[in-house]
Every structure is written in C-alpha cells, then in structure tokens.
C-alpha cells in the first residue's frame, strides 16, 4: 500500500505543470487570433516584453482566421499548464460565440481569465458636409425618413455590425446596414459620401476627426474618454445606457492552476504600470484597464451576455 501511494505521488509530481511549481522552464506562447500588425497583435508584442520577467521568453504566434475563432480554439484545446495563452479581444471572447453556433469554444467554460489589459471605444461619425452636428439631430432626421439612411459596418456578425444593431434597437431607427470588408473601407465609403454614417474605432477615426475629414457625433464609452475628451458620449447624447467597448485581455485554457493565473496576473499588472507601457497603449487609441483575474472573468461574462442578447434580437447568425 505504501509503495502504491509513493508511486502515485511520484506520478502526480511528474504530471504537475512545472510553471505551477515556480517559474516557467520553457518559453510561453502567446496566440494572437489575427494577423501581424493588427490592433490585437500589438498588445501581444507588449506582453512579450513583460512576461520574460518570469524567466523565459514569450513568443507571439499569429493564428488568424474565422474572425478569431481559429486562434481561440487552439488555446481552448491546449494543455492547461500556463505555457499557451490567448491574447483575445471583444470579437474572440464575446462576439463570435454570440453569433456562431459553430465557434467551437465557449469563453465561459473553455478559458480561465488571466488579465484584462485595455479598453477602447468606437465613435459615431458622419461626413463634415452633413447637416447633423449632434446625435439628437441625426435621430430626429432618421426617424422622419425611415429606411432612407444607411450605415456602414464591417460585415455580418462583427462588432461594428452589432454596434450598429444596438444603436438601432436603442433608438428605434430604421437604418440600412451596408457591409464592407474592413473598417478602412467603411470609412472610405463615408468619405466618398456613399453612406450616411458609421461606427469605427478611435484609432482609425481620431486622425480624420482632427483633420476635419469626418465629424464626430458621439463616442461609445460610458463616460468621456481622455483620448478624445471633447466628444460627448452616446449616453450624454440621449441614447440611454448605450456603451460599446473594445477590450483586450489574456486568457489561459480552462483548468490552468490558480497559482499560475495569479503569477501571470501580477506580472502583467506590474509590467503595464510603467509610464512607457501606458504611453504605448494610449498610442493604440486604448486606455489601460488592469485588475484581477476574477474581475476580468466577470467582465467577459457580462460582455458575452450583452452581445448574445443583441445578436438574438437582431437575428444575427453567421453559420
């Protein structure tokens, strides 16, 4: 009996992930569910500068495709040892599972939240020659002309599409959605006055707003953002409780040991506390949103529930 107990203990010790016993003993893989150079790739590159403080390199591996689902599935099925992590965003961790029954993972059960990194927002913009200088004026005109105004977005089931559907539902407007392949194409269509309005990321729109090439009506943050403090929020503009956030964060496969999660979370929060890292994040049009793993998990759950409700109400399915 003692021999069997001893052998069982030895097997357990061998099987236990080395990361949980102390510091990692091999490189950490950061899976990015999008192409290099994109808005999710850059936070991963910043993480690759922070996580080596644990004693091993952090290697960024891009796995684009299916709107982020391919990379997310790769991490969901990886060993829960802390060596394979997903640098996720709103799309991969909330929107895709809300609109696709074949996503192949459930953020609530497939992942263990590690750390929220940052948040950014979108801005509702129109052409500078348009008569509307406020959301209220746009809503008044659109309600007087139902079905005659259109809104550009980046294709069925994407966050800009759901952002537009939430706007329609919150205001009762009948707007015609016009899909494009990218945010850049949506903005180009607005610049060419082919569409009446669009929601897009601050990082894309702010230079155009400052140059007077588009007119900002409102930002989708709950309170005014320091990135563009002169722009009112949708809530201030009269759309109750309207908030859309684009978040970035790190998750591990479900079942990853709590002490591994805690070590990663502490290292990330400490790394992003520097002025240089904060400035690097702000250059992306984002603001740091650090906290505990538990807080990030609750935030992800709320985002998932929100976008499932929007997708269901608008009957948005991409399968």
Secondary structure as GFF3:
##gff-version 3
##sequence-region A 1 319
A	DSSP	alpha_helix	2	15	.	.	.	ID=ss1
A	DSSP	alpha_helix	18	21	.	.	.	ID=ss2
A	DSSP	beta_strand	28	32	.	.	.	ID=ss3
A	DSSP	alpha_helix	39	50	.	.	.	ID=ss4
A	DSSP	three_ten_helix	51	54	.	.	.	ID=ss5
A	DSSP	beta_strand	58	62	.	.	.	ID=ss6
A	DSSP	three_ten_helix	66	68	.	.	.	ID=ss7
A	DSSP	alpha_helix	69	76	.	.	.	ID=ss8
A	DSSP	beta_strand	84	89	.	.	.	ID=ss9
A	DSSP	alpha_helix	90	90	.	.	.	ID=ss10
A	DSSP	pi_helix	91	95	.	.	.	ID=ss11
A	DSSP	alpha_helix	96	99	.	.	.	ID=ss12
A	DSSP	alpha_helix	107	110	.	.	.	ID=ss13
A	DSSP	beta_strand	111	127	.	.	.	ID=ss14
A	DSSP	alpha_helix	135	144	.	.	.	ID=ss15
A	DSSP	beta_strand	149	153	.	.	.	ID=ss16
A	DSSP	alpha_helix	159	171	.	.	.	ID=ss17
A	DSSP	beta_strand	175	179	.	.	.	ID=ss18
A	DSSP	alpha_helix	183	191	.	.	.	ID=ss19
A	DSSP	beta_strand	197	201	.	.	.	ID=ss20
A	DSSP	alpha_helix	202	210	.	.	.	ID=ss21
A	DSSP	beta_strand	214	219	.	.	.	ID=ss22
A	DSSP	three_ten_helix	226	228	.	.	.	ID=ss23
A	DSSP	beta_strand	245	253	.	.	.	ID=ss24
A	DSSP	alpha_helix	258	272	.	.	.	ID=ss25
A	DSSP	alpha_helix	275	283	.	.	.	ID=ss26
A	DSSP	beta_strand	287	288	.	.	.	ID=ss27
A	DSSP	alpha_helix	293	314	.	.	.	ID=ss28
###
